[in-house]
Amino acid sequence: MAETTTTTYDVVIIGGGPAGYNGAIRAGQLGLKVACVDKGPTLGGTCLNVGCMPSKALLHASELYDAANHEFATLGIDVSPRLNLPQMMKQKAESVTALTKGVEFLFKKNKVDWVKGAGRIAGPGKVEVTAADGAVTTLEAKNIVIATGSEPSGLPGVAIDQKRIVDSTGALSLPEVPKSLVVIGAGIIGLELGSVWRRLGAQVTVVEFLDRISPGMDAEVAKTFQRSLTKQGMEFKLGMKVTGAAVGKKGVSLTMEPVAGGAAETLEADYVLLAIGRRPYTEGLGLESVGITPDKRGFIETDHWKTSAPGVWAIGDVTLGPMLAHKAEDEAVACIETIAGKAGHVAYGIIPSVVYTTPEVAWVGRTEEELKEAGVVYKVGKFPFTANSRAKINHETEGFVKILADAATDEVLGAHLIGPSVSEMIGEYCVAMEFRAASEDVARTCHPHPTRSEALRQAAMGVEGWTMQA
């Protein structure tokens, strides 16, 4: 195919996910000439198309279905709900389409060129784009930003066919509610998708290599979380190593053995979801053409988003740190502002994490385990949702808020929440920590009554021992 060379861009971004599209929009806002290269049919990357957004659509729908089955009668609403799975999937797809079209609109608004095709670096200042029809275009770039994201990690002996053995993408579009589903991996993705199908009627078993669920989560919160999910009907097999999965006519036979040693076990299931994390998508990007060598796991090392190659930057899941859309967005803004000659900054210690199950779990800053290990003397303030008026009225009293503050300075070092709507509330503590607030600052800030957010204030009061409502 004939090769054409377009105008020189100030910035060419490879990848249209949360790192790429936010970077492109910010570049456009700052008056930079920018192109965003993406091989997908729509913008938004994994997050919008087959990740965060569709999973939240199914979590929301399945929560309402579960509430209709179990809670409505208590509230005096008598209904007999029937599951319409095709419609549930249809509304999920419609929501996703609206979001991806929204990104497209923002590109037009901010004069971003969306170049469709697979991008690869073809030497300093050059990005080669291969379109779906094989046509190749070369873009000239003063700055190249790698924002290609990540893909689900594989496991030897467990071959994904997206029919019986699925990854997170396949688990978002199962054709039926499984009678039984085995989830390999007790991280955020596995627990969220497992809880969707559990609520819709599947018997769910979670198999995890570690002896606990949700690595990275405060240990006390993780214990409470596991107890809650077990009460909802999820079964956990911890400290187990999966050794293989064989697909039969009607399902999957999963073999596993205890990590500590012992007899092997076999689990039969209709479907298996492999959710053991994600790996950076850095293969086939032509990194060698500019002398970049990823580490053995595929991550690109950066210093303030700069790679080892001049004029080449990397942001989001291809770099070290939490693989979260909002971390990618923060890096995108900081990287582009640095390119534009401004000061770019990301507060890596204040990136929140959320699990969108019921109850929700959200945290920011350091855990008790991390503070103990670092020898930091700290105080704890805790408040249970059983004592929160709004939670009580709404019959959602599971969980608590825990605040960790420096014993000497009272600076908030961490916030760990499990309970109703905590994903929406963790932002308050992110702001507090960004301003290096003391727990007393939150404790003496008026919160509206009755709201779940009062639990944040009461827990802060608890740091100095003057919690008033429990």
N, C-alpha and C positions, 0 to 999 in steps of 0.2 A: 504493500500500500504506500501511496505517496506520503511523504512527511511534510508537515507544514510547521513553520515557526511563528508563534504569535508574539504579541508585544511583550516586553519585559515587565514583570510584576514586581512590586515591592516585596510581596509575600505570596508564596504558594504553599497552601496547607494540604497535606495528604491525609484524608480522613474527614468524614462529615458527621461524626458523633459529637457528644457534648464538649469535648476538647476542641475539635475542628470547627464545628459550626459557631460556637461562642467566640473562638479566636477570630474567625472570618468576620463576624458581625462587629467585633470591637475594632478590628483593623479598618473596616469600612467607616465606622464612626470617626476614627482618627484621621481619615482622609488618605489612607494608604491604598494603593491599587492592589487588590487581592483576588486570588482564585482559590477555590476549595475543590479538591479532586476527590470524588467518591465513586466507588464501583457499584454501589447499591442502586436499585431503581428509585429509592426515596432517600431523603436526607434523615439525619437523626441517629444513625449508627445503631448499635445493639440496644442502647438504652430506650430509644423511642420505638424501635421496630419489633424487637424480640427480647426485651429485657424489662427494665424498670416499669415502663408505662403499661404494656399489656398485662404484666403480672399484677399491677395495682388494680387494673380494671377487673381482673378475675377475683382478686382478694376482696374487693368491695362487693361485687355481686354475690360471691359465696358467703360473705358475712351476713348480707341481708337475707339470703336463703336460709341460713342457719338460724338467724333471729326469728324469721317467720315460723320456722319449725318448732323452736324451743322457747323464745321469750315473749312472742306476741300474746300468747294466751294469758301470761302473767299480767300483762299490761291491759288486759280486757279486750284484746283484738282476736277474734276467733277466725282463723283462716285455715285452708288446707292447701299449702303450696305444692305445685308440681314443677319439677325441673325441666326447663326447655334449653338443653345444652347448645343446640345450634344457634338459638337467639342470643344466648350468653356470649358465644364466640363472635357472633355478628356485631354486637354492640362494642365488644372489645376492639374489633378490627376498625369499626367506624371512628372510634376515639383516636386510635393510632393514626389513621389517615388524616384526621383533622390536625393532629399535632405536627405531622411531617409536612403537611401543606403550610402550616404556620411558619416553620423554619424557612421554607421556600419563599414565602412572602417577605420575611425579614431579610433574606439575601437580596431580593429585589430592592427593598426599601433602602438598604445600606450599600447598594452598588457592588455586591459581591458576585463574581463570575463563578457559577457552578459548572465545573467541567466533569462530565460523566465518563467514567472509565477507571481502570486500575492504574494507579500512579506508582512510578518507581523513579528513584534518583538515578540520573544518567551522567554522573560527574558533577563537579562544582557548578552551582547555579543553574542546573538543568533538571527538569522533571519530565519524564516521558509518560504519556497517558495513552493506554490502549483501550479503545472503546469496545463495546460488545460486538461490533461487526468487524473487529480486527484493525480498524483504522488507528494509526499512531500519530499523536500530536506532541510536539516538544514545547514545553513552556520554559521561558527564561525567568529566573528568579533571583532577586538580590538576597532574599532570605527564604529558606525552605523549613517548614515546620512539620515534623512527623507527629501525626495524631491518629494513628491507625488502630488504637484500642487493643482489645483482647478477645480471646475466644475460649470456649469451655475446655478445661484440661481433660486429657484422656487418662485411662487406667489400663495397664496391661491385663489382658484376659477378659476385658469387658468392651466388646465391639459395639459402638453405637450404630443402629440401623434406622433410627427415627421411627421405628414401627413398634417394637416391643421394648427395646433398650433405647431410651431417649436422653438427650441432654436438656438444658433449660429451654431451648427453642422448641423442641418436640413436646415437652411437658405443658407448654402453653396452648397446644392444639390437639390434645388427645381426642380421638373420635367418639369416645364413650367414657363413662365414669368407671374406672377399674374396680373390680371387686377387691383386689389387693394390689398395693403399690409399695415397692421397696425403694427407699431413697438412700443412695450411697453418699454420705457427707452430711454432717449436722451443722453446716454453716448457714449463712443468711438465705441463700438461694434455695437450698434444699428444704429448709424449714418453711419458708414462705410458700413454695409450690406444693410441698407436702400438705400444708394446712388447707390450701385451696381444695385439693381432691379429697382430703379427710372430711371437710365440711359438706362436700357434695355426695358423700356416701362411701368413699373408699376406705378400706382398712389399710392404714399406713404404718410401715415399719421403717425406722431410720437406723442405718448401720454407720457407725463412726469409728475411725481408726484410733482417735484419742479417747481418753477415759472421761471426757466431758463434752458438752455441746458448746457451740458458739465460741471458738477460740478468739481471744481478744476482748471478750466481754468480762466485766467485773464478775468474779467467781460467785459471790452471793446472789447477784442478779441472775446469773446463768442457772443456778440451782432452783431458784424460784420459777424461772422460765420453763425449765424442764418439767418441774412438778405440774405446772399449769397445762402444758401440752400433753402430758401423760393423762391428766384428768379429762382432757378433751378426747382421749382415745388413741393418741399416737403411742406407738411402742418404740422403745430405744434399745439398741444393742450396741453398747459402747466398748471400746478397746478391742474391736474386731477388724481383722484385715480381710478384705474381699480378694479371693484368689481366682475367681472365674465366673462367667455367666454364659449359660448355654440356652439358646432360644429353641423352644419346641413348638408344636402345633398350636398349643393354647396359652403359652406363656413362657416364663423364664425360670430356669433353675440357677440359683445363685449359691456359690460355694464360698465359705469364709472360715477363718480360724482365729482363735484368740491371739492377740498381739503378744500376750504374756506366755503363750504356749498352751497347748491342750488340744482336745479333739476338734476335728473339723465339723462344720455344720452345713446343712443345705436348707435354703429358703426357697419356696415356690411362690411365684407372684405372676399376676397378669402382665404387669409392666414394671420396668426398673428405670429409675431416674438417676443418672450419674451427675452429681453436683459436688465435685471435690475442689471447686475453685476454678480460676481462670488463668490463662497464660498470655503474655504479650504477643501481639500479632506483628512480628517484625521480619518474617521470612519473605524473600522475593522482593524486597524494597530497594535493592541496589545499594545497600549501605556500604558495601565494600568499595563502590566507585568513589566514595569520599573518605575512605579509611576508617569507617565506624565499625567496631566489632562489639556486638551485644554480649552480655555475660552468658554463662552456661544455661540460664533459665530463659534467655531471650530479651532481658531488659536492657534498655539503653541508658548508660550512665550519663548524668548531666550535672552541670554546675550552674545554678540559676537558669535552668532550662536550655543552656547551651550544651551541645554535644562536643566531642573532640574535634569535629570538623568545622572550620570557620563558616559562618552563615547558615549552619544547619542546627535547628532547635528540635527538642522533643518534649511532648507534654502528654498528660493523661496516663492511661493504663500501660503504655510502653515504657514508662519510667517507674522507678521504685516508689513505694508508698501505697496507701490504701487505694484499691481499685474501685473508686467511687465517682459517680458522675459529677458531684459538686466539687470534688478535689480537682477533677479535670477542668471544670469551668474556671475555677480560681487560677489554675496554672495558665490557662489560655489567656485570660485577661492580663496576668502579670507578664507573661512572655511577650505578648503583642505590645504592651505598654513599654517594655524594655526595648523592643525593636524600634519603637517610635521615639526613643530618647527620653522616655519618662522613667519614673521609679516604679519597678514592679515588685510586689511582695505577696507571699503566701504564708499565713500563720499555720504551719503544719501541725502544731500542737493543739489547734482549735478546729479540727475537722470532725464534725459529728458523724456518728454511725447510727443507722436505724434498721430495725427489723419490723416489717409491716404485717406482723401476725396479729392475732387477738389473744392476749393483750399485746400491745406494741412494746418494743424495747428501744430506747434511745440513749446514747451516751456521748460525752465529749470530755476530752482531757484524760487524766490518768486514773487508773484503777487503784484499788487498795493494794493489790499485789505489787503493782509497779512502784507505788510510793514506799512500801515496806522494803522492797529490793534496793531502792535508791537511798534508803536510810532517812527519808523525809519524815519529820514529826508532823502529824496531821490530826485534825479533829473531824468527827463525823456528825452530820445532822441528818436525821431520817424522819420521814413522815409517811404513814400508810394511807392508801386511798380509801380504806374502810372508814377513816375519820373525816373524809372530805365530803361536804354536803352534796355537791353536784353529782359526784360519783355514786353516792348512796342513793340519791333520787333516781338516777339512771340505771341502777342495778349493775354497776360496773366497778366494783370495789376491789378487784384483784390488783395486787402490786403495791409499789411504794416509790418514793423519791429519796435518793441518797446524795448528799452533798459532802464533798471532801474539801477541807480548807486548811491552809498552812497554819500550824499551831501558834507560830510566832506573829505572822503578819496578817492572818485571817484571809489572805488571797484565796479565791476559789481555784482549786487545782483540778477538780473533776466533778462531773454531775452524771448520775446513773439513774435512769428512770425506767420503770416497767409499769405499764398500766394503760388507761384509756387516753387516746389522742396525744401520747407523749412525743410523737414525731413532730407535732406542731408546736410543742412547748420547749423542746430542747434549745431552740434558737435563742430563747431568753438568756440561757446560760452561756451560749456562744458569744452573745453581745457582752454579757458581764465579764467574761474572761478576756475578750478582745480589749476591754477597757481596764483590765487587771483589777476588777472589782473585788472587794471583800465580801464575805458571806453576809456581813451586817448591812451592806448596801442593798442587797436583795431583801433581807429581812425587814428593812425599814422602808421598802417601796410599797405603796398602796396597790393592792391587786383587787380586781372586781369580785364581788360576792353575789351569788354562789357560782364559782367556776372551778374547774379542775386545776387551773393554774395556781390557785391558792396553795396547793400542795408544795409548789416550788418555794413559796415564801415560808411556809411552816417548816419545811426541811432546813432552810437557811437559818431560821430562828433556833432550830435544834442544835446547830453547831455550837452556840453559846448556852444551850440548855434552857431556852425559854419558849419552846413550842407551846402554843396556847390551846390548840384544838385536839390534842391527843394525849 
